[in-house]
């Protein structure tokens, strides 16, 4: 099945978009002067240290996707995979709820809540960059196994920049490992539902719950949420082979 696109997907295009996204986000966040470890201290820190970069990159990504004509292949698969691996995203959703229950909402003021809501945009920007546009470019030449691994590794590795923004290297490497598992969960959600939109939503609200949890004093369910998160990630690494097996998402694109 062929797709009629404005620009034929090429691997270098996806890589260029990925690198451009990382540079834009890192540059805007560095210019804010807010260390990564101080983001959850105030609404101002969260907005200028993270939210502003997401707003700028979201606009740039939307323009780029429109110019390329890649909205459909970036957001939708032709076929869904087997359904049962969706257990992994469901577990992550349960962990998300545990985070929200454990959040100290009394510590929130209006500026912090507004900035935290802006943070939900990360689901749009990071998913469209990696499991949207980069995925589309990789599907022009590679098999689905490589598509999963490269897009997930790229998603995880972009968080190495946090070490340059004040986070300890050890904590950053741990974050990269957990992010690889989370990326696999989001990939599974795309394949089992046939749409990236659900992964965008889960990703955005997951980050919202994580940053909200670190603002104020977290409740007793936080540890439960963290445990479920690890279980979901391990399950996803096992189940991902089943959503890859038999997939036929290789992109045969024509241009207009």
SULFEN-V44762 format. One record per run of one state. SS is the DSSP state (H for helix, E for strand, - for the rest). FROM is the first residue (numbers start at 1). LEN is the number of residues. If there is no record, write none. Layout:
SS	FROM	LEN
SS	FROM	LEN
//
This chain:
-	1	1
E	2	4
-	6	5
H	11	22
-	33	3
H	36	6
-	42	1
H	43	26
-	69	2
H	71	5
E	76	1
-	77	7
H	84	19
-	103	2
H	105	3
-	108	2
H	110	29
-	139	5
H	144	22
-	166	3
H	169	25
-	194	1
E	195	1
-	196	1
H	197	17
-	214	8
H	222	23
-	245	7
E	252	4
-	256	1
//
